[in-house]
């Protein structure tokens, strides 16, 4: 088993950039948990596996993909984390089968923070929401911080980057907006099971040009003095409410 060359290490580091990921049609993950989930759910998408030469990773010998060893000094050159992982993998972009125009889905309008978006993907997975429609100006799902925040849910939730206006025009689902001025969620609130819950930007909320598509607006009533909720937290509350009905 050979060591990764300088050119390979340079290429791995370049995958931190959106332009390079799109050109190469692949992305980098790090950490044993994420790699194990990739092997479980999308083994055919794995191009390469890399691991520290002193690390006893159980999947280091795998016939389905090329495996390279790393020196300790290489870890910080590849990793985007303060404390680099001991194993990495490169995967091809994941394509999910198209779903029908029914059931509950999530939509994200201009979500910018990678941690927030990763949390939203993870939360959708928890509530068995398998589709997220993301505006084209939402942070890239293959951003390293997004991937880490999903804790593996990136391999189970289909994130589609779309023109939300066109998607809303074409869908038969009800569009439910989450706004500060919406109706309060209560036990008596009735909603359509075939709906898309739209979450807005962290600072500006839902874009003005999407408001005309809303069939209903709801808000989460607070008890304290905070001005607003984190969008990831708000997503969890809305999905918990809607999936409990």
Secondary structure, DSSP 4 states (H G I P E B T S, - for coil): -PBPPHHHHHHHHHTTSHHHHHHHTEEEEESHHHHHHHHHHHGGGEEEEEEETT---TTSS-TTSEEEEE-HHHHHHH--SSS--SEEEEEEPP-PPPPPS-S-EEEESS---HHHHHHHHHHHHHTT--EEEEETTSPPTTSHHHHHHHTTGGGTSEEEEE-HHHHHHH--SEEEEEEEEEEEP-TT----SSEEEEE-BTTTBS-HHHHTT-SEEEEPPPSSS-S---HHHHHHHHHHHHHT-
